Structure formats: C-alpha cells, structure tokens
Amino acid sequence: MSYNLLKGKRGIIFGALDENSIAWKTAERVHEEGGTFVLTNAPIAMRMGQIDVLAKKTGSEIVPADATSEEDLANLVAKATEILGGKLDFVLHSIGMSVNVRKGRKYTDEKYDFTAKGWDVSALSFHKVMQTLYKADAMNEWGSIVALTYMAAQRTFPDYNDMADNKAYLESVARSFGYFYGKEKKVRVNTISQSPTPTTAGQGVKGFDGFISYAEKMSPLGNATAQDCADYTITLFSDLTKKVTMQNLFHDGGFSNTGVSQEVIEYFSK
Ligand SMILES: NC(=O)c1ccc[n+]([C@@H]2O[C@H](COP(=O)([O-])OP(=O)(O)OC[C@H]3O[C@@H](n4cnc5c(N)ncnc54)[C@H](O)[C@@H]3O)[C@@H](O)[C@H]2O)c1
C-alpha cells in the first residue's frame, strides 16, 4: 500500500547489495511512496551484488562511492543533487563491515588494523557522509538522515565482536551531528536499532541462526524483518516525524525491553 508519504522528496540510499539488504527493501518502499533517489555502494560491492536490478526497478541512477573516501562522497553528493535536480530530503546510511569478524578474530584477539578499517567503514563513515552533506549545504530544511544500528551498542552480545563498539560510536555521532544539523539547518538525524535480520552482513556474525531464533522467542511481536524496517524508515523520512531527532530508535518487536519471555522460561523449566 502506498500513502504518497515521500512525493517530491529526493535522497541518497547507501548499502543495497542484494534483495535481502535492508537498504534494498527501503529503496523499494521509498519508490512506492513517490520519492526519487540515487543508489550508491562501494565499487567492489557493485561488482558482487545486483544493484543494477534495483536501479532499473526504481528508475534510479547509481553513483559508486566508498563511504570511507571523502573524495568519493563529495562526488556522490554533487552528482546526486545534479541528477535529482535539487537539494536532498533524505539519506539512508545502511553500511556495516568488520574485518575482525570476517577473518574470525575474536574480540580478545583483535588485529588493530582490521579494527581501524571496520570502524572507518561502519562508524566514522556516518560522520563523513554528514560532514560532506553539511559542507555542501546539500540538505533541504526538515530533511531526515537515518543510519542502521544494533543493540550490541548498549548490551553485550559476545559474537558481535568489534561491531558493538562501532555501533556505539555510530549512535553517538547521530546525537552529536544531530545537534548541529538541527540547530543550523533543521535537519534531523536518527539511528534505527534493528532486530537481527538475515542479510549478508547479518549472517556474517557467528552463531547468527541460533541468535535470530532466540530473539524471535524473546520479542513479544517477533523479530522485525527487513521489510518492516523499510516501512519504519519511510515514516522517519516523511513529514510526519519532523521533531524526532538525535534518537536511537529500537525497532525490534519489543526485544530490548523484555527481561525474559514465557517461551524462554518454558525452555529452561525442568
Ligand atoms: N542484518 C542484521 O542483523 C542487522 C541488525 C541490525 C543492524 N544492521 C545494520 O544494517 C545495515 C545494513 O546491513 P544489512 O544487514 O542490510 O546487510 P548488507 O550486507 O546487505 O549491507 C551492508 C552494506 O554495506 C556496504 N558497504 C560495506 N563497505 C562499504 C564501504 N566501504 N562503502 C560503502 N558501502 C559499504 C555493503 O556493500 C553492503 O551493501 C548495517 O549498518 C548493519 O550493521 C543489520
């Protein structure tokens, strides 16, 4: 169903790799709601993924950018405003990667070059994206910027490894940048803390299958899917949430406020 929530709005969507990606589902929903956008991803991911299919489906252009490169980001923002014909109203940062996780290095055995790279990609890139937009004055007033995060920023999930620290940093950047962006340009900045979701990034986390089933049993409404996340994100891009900013918004079927569920008690009862 479409509510025309984003009619006339323009934006950039980072992170659509394949049809499981949260960014992919969000791009489809934004398109349904009447928004137009440029799709972007790291040049290497574009070769591996299927972003062309999404571009065709949504009538969008693709501008490659490594989100750690200030030069790529400046080029992306300039091209996007040119292609879309004006300043932007929404930006989705849906990017995450840990080299330590990929290489099977435990939290107690980090290789710090890997840690620094993962932090740059997963956390500092959010600041870089916003600083680029800010300096280029590329956002319209009452625009909305959203990044994806995970609850390991607040509570320990051992297998989430150094991504927990990256997400804590990312959420802090949303608050800090959100202050300046709000005060000076009336742009809002929020993070969505999403349930475990079966995507390429999600499934890279050790023990993902067990964990997603556990989260399902612990959440009164069940896990939020990538599709649910897309629905939530379009509300944050719409004019219906203008005064929501500097927030970390849990989108997890109630998991984050559940101490224990009946299902988990029964599982452990003799
Ligand atoms: N899947 C989950 O369980 C889950 C839960 C909570 C939050 N998240 C977050 O959601 C976001 C999207 O992940 P997803 O689950 O859709 O997985 P995904 O693997 O589909 O998306 C991750 C994206 O990051 C991109 N990326 C990696 N390095 C990049 C770089 N240098 N420059 C630009 N892009 C780069 C990848 O190409 C990919 O498109 C991430 O921030 C992730 O941490 C995921």
The ligand as an SDF file (V2000), in Angstrom:
LIG
                    3D

 44 48  0  0  0  0  0  0  0  0999 V2000
   21.3870   -7.8270    9.4810 N   0  0  0  0  0  0  0  0  0  0  0  0
   21.2610   -7.5790   10.7590 C   0  0  0  0  0  0  0  0  0  0  0  0
   21.0580   -8.4860   11.5920 O   0  0  0  0  0  0  0  0  0  0  0  0
   21.3390   -6.1570   11.2400 C   0  0  0  0  0  0  0  0  0  0  0  0
   20.8240   -5.8240   12.5190 C   0  0  0  0  0  0  0  0  0  0  0  0
   20.9290   -4.5070   12.9720 C   0  0  0  0  0  0  0  0  0  0  0  0
   21.5550   -3.5650   12.1710 C   0  0  0  0  0  0  0  0  0  0  0  0
   22.0610   -3.9140   10.9390 N   0  0  0  0  0  0  0  0  0  0  0  0
   22.7420   -2.8940   10.1430 C   0  0  0  0  0  0  0  0  0  0  0  0
   22.0400   -2.6600    8.9510 O   0  0  0  0  0  0  0  0  0  0  0  0
   22.9310   -2.0900    7.9930 C   0  0  0  0  0  0  0  0  0  0  0  0
   22.7590   -2.7940    6.6460 C   0  0  0  0  0  0  0  0  0  0  0  0
   23.1790   -4.1180    6.7000 O   0  0  0  0  0  0  0  0  0  0  0  0
   22.3430   -5.3240    6.0650 P   0  0  0  0  0  0  0  0  0  0  0  0
   22.0020   -6.2130    7.1990 O   0  0  0  0  0  0  0  0  0  0  0  0
   21.2990   -4.8370    5.1640 O   0  0  0  0  0  0  0  0  0  0  0  0
   23.4930   -6.1280    5.2570 O   0  0  0  0  0  0  0  0  0  0  0  0
   24.1010   -5.9460    3.7780 P   0  0  0  0  0  0  0  0  0  0  0  0
   25.3180   -6.8100    3.7670 O   0  0  0  0  0  0  0  0  0  0  0  0
   23.0640   -6.2160    2.7640 O   0  0  0  0  0  0  0  0  0  0  0  0
   24.5050   -4.4060    3.7070 O   0  0  0  0  0  0  0  0  0  0  0  0
   25.7420   -3.8960    4.1520 C   0  0  0  0  0  0  0  0  0  0  0  0
   26.1950   -2.9250    3.0830 C   0  0  0  0  0  0  0  0  0  0  0  0
   27.3830   -2.1920    3.4710 O   0  0  0  0  0  0  0  0  0  0  0  0
   28.0670   -1.9260    2.2590 C   0  0  0  0  0  0  0  0  0  0  0  0
   29.4540   -1.4850    2.4600 N   0  0  0  0  0  0  0  0  0  0  0  0
   30.4660   -2.1920    3.0420 C   0  0  0  0  0  0  0  0  0  0  0  0
   31.6110   -1.4840    2.9770 N   0  0  0  0  0  0  0  0  0  0  0  0
   31.3030   -0.2960    2.3740 C   0  0  0  0  0  0  0  0  0  0  0  0
   32.0530    0.8640    2.0290 C   0  0  0  0  0  0  0  0  0  0  0  0
   33.3770    0.9570    2.2890 N   0  0  0  0  0  0  0  0  0  0  0  0
   31.4240    1.8930    1.3990 N   0  0  0  0  0  0  0  0  0  0  0  0
   30.1070    1.8210    1.1110 C   0  0  0  0  0  0  0  0  0  0  0  0
   29.3390    0.7520    1.4210 N   0  0  0  0  0  0  0  0  0  0  0  0
   29.9310   -0.2840    2.0480 C   0  0  0  0  0  0  0  0  0  0  0  0
   27.9950   -3.2950    1.5740 C   0  0  0  0  0  0  0  0  0  0  0  0
   28.3960   -3.2470    0.2320 O   0  0  0  0  0  0  0  0  0  0  0  0
   26.5310   -3.6330    1.7560 C   0  0  0  0  0  0  0  0  0  0  0  0
   25.7460   -3.1120    0.7120 O   0  0  0  0  0  0  0  0  0  0  0  0
   24.3220   -2.1980    8.6040 C   0  0  0  0  0  0  0  0  0  0  0  0
   24.6580   -0.9800    9.2380 O   0  0  0  0  0  0  0  0  0  0  0  0
   24.1250   -3.2720    9.6490 C   0  0  0  0  0  0  0  0  0  0  0  0
   25.0950   -3.2280   10.6730 O   0  0  0  0  0  0  0  0  0  0  0  0
   21.9410   -5.1780   10.4700 C   0  0  0  0  0  0  0  0  0  0  0  0
  1  2  1  0
  2  3  2  0
  2  4  1  0
  4  5  1  0
  4 44  2  0
  5  6  2  0
  6  7  1  0
  7  8  2  0
  8  9  1  0
  8 44  1  0
  9 10  1  0
  9 42  1  0
 10 11  1  0
 11 12  1  0
 11 40  1  0
 12 13  1  0
 13 14  1  0
 14 15  2  0
 14 16  1  0
 14 17  1  0
 17 18  1  0
 18 19  2  0
 18 20  1  0
 18 21  1  0
 21 22  1  0
 22 23  1  0
 23 24  1  0
 23 38  1  0
 24 25  1  0
 25 26  1  0
 25 36  1  0
 26 27  1  0
 26 35  1  0
 27 28  2  0
 28 29  1  0
 29 30  1  0
 29 35  2  0
 30 31  1  0
 30 32  2  0
 32 33  1  0
 33 34  2  0
 34 35  1  0
 36 37  1  0
 36 38  1  0
 38 39  1  0
 40 41  1  0
 40 42  1  0
 42 43  1  0
M  CHG  2   8   1  16  -1
M  END
$$$$
